[in-house]
Amino acid sequence: MQGALLVAAVVLAGCGGGGEEAATTGEATQTGATTETGQETGHDLFLQAGCGSCHGDNAQGTQIALALPGHSEEVVMRQVRAPLDKMPSYSQEQLSDEGLHEIAEYIASLAPTEMHMEPVKLSDVVSLHHWMALSAIEAGNLDDALHHVDHIIQLVKGKHLAVMKEAREHLEAGDTHEAEHLIEDMLAGNAKPDLTLSALHLKLALAAVEADDVEDAVHHTRHFLKLARGHDKSDGREVLAALERGDLHEAEDELEHLLEEEEAEG
């Protein structure tokens, strides 16, 4: 399977369930992007913000970033403001809420394609789909989460495959909490071997703070505390206290400090 992914134009079948077949040379169909003024503006802003440099000019995906058709407005907006994995965040000064909404509408208007380009390295593809499944769960979009879990199921074997099938069953039953933890367990140390479960919860807590989602930040901080020891546990308690009194700035600073230490130790 790895050999099949190491070609110049990498594609995966069955994304999103239908739509016209996009070209695999980076010239994917920009469905609906010129039919309405808002969509034209959204595509223009998509390019102006530099999104096309990673995701392709028509969001068709590239060898370094996944394709975007099939993602909901909620998932796109959360990922831009509080990104998971390697994507840089965009502040309101860099991209206004109105501009972001137009970009998200444009992406949501794109019809999912049968074929699209994805990153060349298999481990990057698997990790990205884990991150995006988690992002979709945080945004409350179960269909999008299932979409990414289905991609993972196509790519992995053994225990990883069994766990992801279990995660899918939980998502179908509406049990997002258990599904989320199964996906996190497989991302940490498996899909991304250099990522510890402690660091993963810190990353997710930090992303939640950036999205002003205090409840989710508290959730992941508590999971970090279950794993932490010594001064890390003390610092984690300070994060939790800051979150509980609504001081997101202090919580963000503490989380960044903890994450730096965790990654340095790793």
C-alpha positions as a Markdown table, in Angstrom:
| # | Residue | x | y | z |
|---|---|---|---|---|
| 1 | Met | 0.0 | 0.0 | 0.0 |
| 2 | Gln | 2.8 | 2.4 | 0.8 |
| 3 | Gly | 4.3 | 1.9 | -2.7 |
| 4 | Ala | 1.0 | 2.9 | -4.3 |
| 5 | Leu | 1.0 | 6.1 | -2.3 |
| 6 | Leu | 4.5 | 7.1 | -3.3 |
| 7 | Val | 3.5 | 8.2 | -6.8 |
| 8 | Ala | 3.4 | 11.8 | -8.1 |
| 9 | Ala | -0.4 | 12.1 | -7.9 |
| 10 | Val | -1.9 | 10.3 | -4.9 |
| 11 | Val | -5.6 | 9.6 | -4.9 |
| 12 | Leu | -8.0 | 7.7 | -2.6 |
| 13 | Ala | -11.4 | 6.4 | -3.8 |
| 14 | Gly | -14.7 | 6.9 | -2.1 |
| 15 | Cys | -14.3 | 10.3 | -0.6 |
| 16 | Gly | -17.6 | 11.7 | 0.5 |
| 17 | Gly | -19.7 | 9.4 | -1.6 |
| 18 | Gly | -20.2 | 10.7 | -5.1 |
| 19 | Gly | -19.8 | 13.7 | -7.4 |
| 20 | Glu | -17.8 | 14.2 | -10.5 |
| 21 | Glu | -14.4 | 12.7 | -10.9 |
| 22 | Ala | -11.7 | 15.3 | -10.3 |
| 23 | Ala | -8.5 | 15.4 | -12.2 |
| 24 | Thr | -5.5 | 14.0 | -10.3 |
| 25 | Thr | -3.0 | 16.4 | -11.8 |
| 26 | Gly | -4.1 | 19.3 | -9.5 |
| 27 | Glu | -6.9 | 20.5 | -11.8 |
| 28 | Ala | -9.9 | 19.3 | -9.8 |
| 29 | Thr | -13.4 | 20.6 | -10.7 |
| 30 | Gln | -14.3 | 23.7 | -8.7 |
| 31 | Thr | -17.9 | 22.7 | -8.3 |
| 32 | Gly | -20.3 | 25.6 | -7.8 |
| 33 | Ala | -17.5 | 28.1 | -7.3 |
| 34 | Thr | -18.7 | 30.5 | -10.1 |
| 35 | Thr | -22.4 | 30.1 | -9.8 |
| 36 | Glu | -23.1 | 32.7 | -7.1 |
| 37 | Thr | -21.4 | 35.9 | -6.0 |
| 38 | Gly | -20.7 | 34.6 | -2.5 |
| 39 | Gln | -19.0 | 31.5 | -3.8 |
| 40 | Glu | -16.9 | 33.6 | -6.2 |
| 41 | Thr | -15.9 | 35.8 | -3.3 |
| 42 | Gly | -15.2 | 32.8 | -1.1 |
| 43 | His | -12.9 | 31.3 | -3.7 |
| 44 | Asp | -11.1 | 34.6 | -4.2 |
| 45 | Leu | -10.6 | 34.9 | -0.4 |
| 46 | Phe | -9.5 | 31.2 | -0.3 |
| 47 | Leu | -6.7 | 32.1 | -2.7 |
| 48 | Gln | -5.8 | 35.5 | -1.1 |
| 49 | Ala | -5.5 | 33.9 | 2.3 |
| 50 | Gly | -2.9 | 31.4 | 0.9 |
| 51 | Cys | -5.1 | 28.3 | 1.4 |
| 52 | Gly | -4.5 | 27.2 | -2.1 |
| 53 | Ser | -0.7 | 27.0 | -1.6 |
| 54 | Cys | -1.3 | 23.9 | 0.6 |
| 55 | His | -4.7 | 22.6 | -0.4 |
| 56 | Gly | -4.6 | 23.4 | -4.1 |
| 57 | Asp | -6.1 | 26.3 | -5.9 |
| 58 | Asn | -9.5 | 24.6 | -6.1 |
| 59 | Ala | -9.2 | 22.8 | -2.7 |
| 60 | Gln | -8.5 | 19.5 | -4.5 |
| 61 | Gly | -5.7 | 18.5 | -2.2 |
| 62 | Thr | -2.0 | 18.3 | -2.8 |
| 63 | Gln | 0.9 | 16.1 | -1.7 |
| 64 | Ile | 1.2 | 18.1 | 1.5 |
| 65 | Ala | -2.4 | 18.8 | 2.5 |
| 66 | Leu | -5.7 | 17.0 | 2.2 |
| 67 | Ala | -8.6 | 17.8 | -0.1 |
| 68 | Leu | -11.4 | 19.9 | 1.3 |
| 69 | Pro | -14.6 | 19.1 | -0.6 |
| 70 | Gly | -17.0 | 17.4 | 1.7 |
| 71 | His | -16.1 | 19.3 | 4.8 |
| 72 | Ser | -18.8 | 21.4 | 6.6 |
| 73 | Glu | -18.7 | 25.1 | 7.4 |
| 74 | Glu | -18.4 | 24.3 | 11.1 |
| 75 | Val | -15.4 | 22.1 | 10.7 |
| 76 | Val | -13.6 | 24.5 | 8.4 |
| 77 | Met | -14.2 | 27.5 | 10.7 |
| 78 | Arg | -13.0 | 25.7 | 13.8 |
| 79 | Gln | -9.9 | 24.3 | 12.0 |
| 80 | Val | -8.9 | 27.8 | 10.7 |
| 81 | Arg | -9.3 | 29.5 | 14.1 |
| 82 | Ala | -8.0 | 26.6 | 16.2 |
| 83 | Pro | -6.2 | 24.2 | 13.9 |
| 84 | Leu | -5.1 | 20.7 | 14.8 |
| 85 | Asp | -1.8 | 19.2 | 13.7 |
| 86 | Lys | 0.6 | 21.4 | 11.5 |
| 87 | Met | -1.8 | 23.9 | 10.0 |
| 88 | Pro | -1.1 | 27.5 | 11.2 |
| 89 | Ser | -4.0 | 29.4 | 12.8 |
| 90 | Tyr | -5.5 | 32.5 | 11.4 |
| 91 | Ser | -6.4 | 35.3 | 13.8 |
| 92 | Gln | -9.3 | 37.7 | 13.2 |
| 93 | Glu | -6.7 | 40.4 | 12.3 |
| 94 | Gln | -5.4 | 38.1 | 9.5 |
| 95 | Leu | -8.8 | 36.9 | 8.3 |
| 96 | Ser | -12.1 | 38.5 | 9.5 |
| 97 | Asp | -15.0 | 36.4 | 10.7 |
| 98 | Glu | -17.0 | 37.5 | 7.6 |
| 99 | Gly | -14.1 | 36.5 | 5.3 |
| 100 | Leu | -13.7 | 33.1 | 7.1 |
| 101 | His | -17.5 | 32.5 | 6.8 |
| 102 | Glu | -17.3 | 33.1 | 3.0 |
| 103 | Ile | -14.4 | 30.7 | 2.6 |
| 104 | Ala | -16.2 | 28.1 | 4.7 |
| 105 | Glu | -19.3 | 28.5 | 2.6 |
| 106 | Tyr | -17.2 | 28.1 | -0.6 |
| 107 | Ile | -15.6 | 24.9 | 0.7 |
| 108 | Ala | -19.0 | 23.5 | 1.9 |
| 109 | Ser | -20.4 | 24.2 | -1.6 |
| 110 | Leu | -17.8 | 22.0 | -3.3 |
| 111 | Ala | -19.2 | 18.6 | -4.3 |
| 112 | Pro | -17.2 | 15.6 | -2.9 |
| 113 | Thr | -15.2 | 13.8 | -5.6 |
| 114 | Glu | -14.6 | 10.2 | -6.3 |
| 115 | Met | -10.9 | 10.8 | -6.5 |
| 116 | His | -8.7 | 13.4 | -4.9 |
| 117 | Met | -5.1 | 14.0 | -4.0 |
| 118 | Glu | -3.7 | 13.4 | -0.6 |
| 119 | Pro | -0.2 | 13.7 | 1.0 |
| 120 | Val | 2.3 | 11.2 | -0.3 |
| 121 | Lys | 3.6 | 9.7 | 2.9 |
| 122 | Leu | 1.2 | 7.1 | 4.3 |
| 123 | Ser | 1.8 | 8.0 | 7.9 |
| 124 | Asp | 0.9 | 11.6 | 7.2 |
| 125 | Val | -2.3 | 10.6 | 5.5 |
| 126 | Val | -3.3 | 8.4 | 8.4 |
| 127 | Ser | -2.5 | 11.1 | 11.0 |
| 128 | Leu | -4.3 | 13.8 | 9.0 |
| 129 | His | -7.5 | 11.7 | 9.0 |
| 130 | His | -7.2 | 11.2 | 12.7 |
| 131 | Trp | -6.8 | 14.9 | 13.3 |
| 132 | Met | -9.7 | 15.8 | 11.1 |
| 133 | Ala | -12.0 | 13.2 | 12.7 |
| 134 | Leu | -11.2 | 14.7 | 16.1 |
| 135 | Ser | -11.8 | 18.2 | 14.7 |
| 136 | Ala | -15.2 | 17.1 | 13.2 |
| 137 | Ile | -16.2 | 15.6 | 16.5 |
| 138 | Glu | -15.3 | 18.8 | 18.4 |
| 139 | Ala | -17.4 | 20.8 | 15.8 |
| 140 | Gly | -20.3 | 18.4 | 16.3 |
| 141 | Asn | -20.3 | 17.1 | 12.7 |
| 142 | Leu | -20.7 | 13.3 | 13.0 |
| 143 | Asp | -20.9 | 12.8 | 9.2 |
| 144 | Asp | -17.6 | 14.4 | 8.7 |
| 145 | Ala | -16.1 | 12.4 | 11.5 |
| 146 | Leu | -17.4 | 9.2 | 9.9 |
| 147 | His | -15.9 | 10.3 | 6.6 |
| 148 | His | -12.4 | 10.5 | 8.0 |
| 149 | Val | -12.8 | 7.3 | 10.1 |
| 150 | Asp | -13.8 | 5.5 | 7.0 |
| 151 | His | -10.6 | 6.7 | 5.3 |
| 152 | Ile | -8.5 | 5.4 | 8.2 |
| 153 | Ile | -10.2 | 2.0 | 8.0 |
| 154 | Gln | -9.2 | 1.8 | 4.4 |
| 155 | Leu | -5.5 | 2.5 | 5.3 |
| 156 | Val | -4.7 | 0.6 | 8.5 |
| 157 | Lys | -4.5 | -3.1 | 9.6 |
| 158 | Gly | -4.5 | -5.2 | 12.8 |
| 159 | Lys | -5.3 | -3.7 | 16.1 |
| 160 | His | -5.5 | -0.2 | 14.6 |
| 161 | Leu | -8.2 | -1.4 | 12.1 |
| 162 | Ala | -10.2 | -3.1 | 14.9 |
| 163 | Val | -10.1 | 0.0 | 17.1 |
| 164 | Met | -11.2 | 2.3 | 14.3 |
| 165 | Lys | -14.1 | 0.0 | 13.4 |
| 166 | Glu | -15.1 | 0.1 | 17.0 |
| 167 | Ala | -14.8 | 3.9 | 16.9 |
| 168 | Arg | -17.1 | 4.0 | 13.9 |
| 169 | Glu | -19.7 | 1.9 | 15.7 |
| 170 | His | -19.7 | 4.4 | 18.6 |
| 171 | Leu | -20.0 | 7.3 | 16.2 |
| 172 | Glu | -23.0 | 5.7 | 14.5 |
| 173 | Ala | -24.6 | 5.2 | 17.9 |
| 174 | Gly | -24.0 | 8.8 | 18.7 |
| 175 | Asp | -21.4 | 8.0 | 21.5 |
| 176 | Thr | -18.9 | 10.7 | 20.5 |
| 177 | His | -17.1 | 10.6 | 23.8 |
| 178 | Glu | -16.0 | 7.0 | 23.5 |
| 179 | Ala | -15.3 | 7.4 | 19.8 |
| 180 | Glu | -13.1 | 10.4 | 20.5 |
| 181 | His | -10.9 | 8.5 | 23.0 |
| 182 | Leu | -10.5 | 5.6 | 20.7 |
| 183 | Ile | -9.3 | 7.8 | 17.9 |
| 184 | Glu | -7.0 | 9.7 | 20.3 |
| 185 | Asp | -5.5 | 6.4 | 21.5 |
| 186 | Met | -4.7 | 5.4 | 17.9 |
| 187 | Leu | -3.3 | 8.8 | 16.9 |
| 188 | Ala | -0.9 | 8.9 | 19.9 |
| 189 | Gly | 1.9 | 6.5 | 19.4 |
| 190 | Asn | 0.4 | 4.7 | 16.4 |
| 191 | Ala | -0.7 | 7.0 | 13.6 |
| 192 | Lys | 1.8 | 9.5 | 14.8 |
| 193 | Pro | 4.5 | 7.5 | 16.9 |
| 194 | Asp | 6.3 | 10.6 | 18.2 |
| 195 | Leu | 3.1 | 12.0 | 19.8 |
| 196 | Thr | 2.4 | 11.0 | 23.4 |
| 197 | Leu | -1.1 | 10.8 | 24.7 |
| 198 | Ser | -0.2 | 13.5 | 27.2 |
| 199 | Ala | 0.9 | 15.9 | 24.5 |
| 200 | Leu | -2.1 | 15.0 | 22.4 |
| 201 | His | -4.5 | 16.1 | 25.2 |
| 202 | Leu | -2.5 | 19.3 | 25.7 |
| 203 | Lys | -2.7 | 20.1 | 21.9 |
| 204 | Leu | -6.5 | 19.4 | 22.0 |
| 205 | Ala | -6.9 | 21.5 | 25.1 |
| 206 | Leu | -5.0 | 24.4 | 23.5 |
| 207 | Ala | -7.0 | 24.2 | 20.3 |
| 208 | Ala | -10.2 | 24.3 | 22.4 |
| 209 | Val | -9.0 | 27.4 | 24.2 |
| 210 | Glu | -8.2 | 29.1 | 20.9 |
| 211 | Ala | -11.8 | 28.2 | 19.8 |
| 212 | Asp | -13.2 | 29.6 | 23.1 |
| 213 | Asp | -14.5 | 26.2 | 23.9 |
| 214 | Val | -13.9 | 26.1 | 27.6 |
| 215 | Glu | -15.9 | 22.9 | 28.2 |
| 216 | Asp | -13.7 | 21.0 | 25.8 |
| 217 | Ala | -10.5 | 22.6 | 27.1 |
| 218 | Val | -11.5 | 21.4 | 30.7 |
| 219 | His | -12.2 | 18.0 | 29.3 |
| 220 | His | -8.8 | 17.5 | 27.8 |
| 221 | Thr | -7.0 | 19.2 | 30.7 |
| 222 | Arg | -8.5 | 16.7 | 33.1 |
| 223 | His | -7.4 | 13.8 | 30.9 |
| 224 | Phe | -3.9 | 15.3 | 30.9 |
| 225 | Leu | -4.0 | 15.4 | 34.7 |
| 226 | Lys | -4.7 | 11.7 | 34.9 |
| 227 | Leu | -1.5 | 11.0 | 33.0 |
| 228 | Ala | 0.7 | 13.8 | 34.5 |
| 229 | Arg | 3.2 | 13.5 | 37.4 |
| 230 | Gly | 5.2 | 15.9 | 39.5 |
| 231 | His | 5.4 | 19.5 | 38.5 |
| 232 | Asp | 3.4 | 18.8 | 35.3 |
| 233 | Lys | 0.5 | 17.8 | 37.4 |
| 234 | Ser | 0.8 | 21.0 | 39.4 |
| 235 | Asp | 1.0 | 23.1 | 36.2 |
| 236 | Gly | -2.0 | 21.2 | 34.9 |
| 237 | Arg | -4.0 | 22.0 | 37.9 |
| 238 | Glu | -3.2 | 25.7 | 37.4 |
| 239 | Val | -4.5 | 25.4 | 33.8 |
| 240 | Leu | -7.7 | 23.8 | 35.1 |
| 241 | Ala | -8.1 | 26.6 | 37.7 |
| 242 | Ala | -7.6 | 29.3 | 35.1 |
| 243 | Leu | -10.2 | 27.7 | 32.8 |
| 244 | Glu | -12.7 | 27.4 | 35.7 |
| 245 | Arg | -12.4 | 31.1 | 36.5 |
| 246 | Gly | -12.6 | 32.0 | 32.8 |
| 247 | Asp | -9.0 | 33.3 | 32.4 |
| 248 | Leu | -8.3 | 31.9 | 28.9 |
| 249 | His | -5.2 | 34.0 | 28.4 |
| 250 | Glu | -3.5 | 32.4 | 31.4 |
| 251 | Ala | -4.7 | 29.0 | 30.5 |
| 252 | Glu | -3.3 | 29.3 | 27.0 |
| 253 | Asp | 0.1 | 30.5 | 28.3 |
| 254 | Glu | 0.3 | 27.5 | 30.7 |
| 255 | Leu | -0.8 | 25.0 | 28.1 |
| 256 | Glu | 1.8 | 26.3 | 25.7 |
| 257 | His | 4.5 | 26.0 | 28.4 |
| 258 | Leu | 3.4 | 22.5 | 29.3 |
| 259 | Leu | 3.4 | 21.4 | 25.6 |
| 260 | Glu | 6.8 | 22.8 | 25.1 |
| 261 | Glu | 8.1 | 20.9 | 28.0 |
| 262 | Glu | 6.3 | 17.7 | 26.9 |
| 263 | Glu | 7.8 | 17.9 | 23.4 |
| 264 | Ala | 11.3 | 18.7 | 24.7 |
| 265 | Glu | 11.2 | 15.6 | 27.0 |
| 266 | Gly | 9.9 | 13.5 | 24.1 |
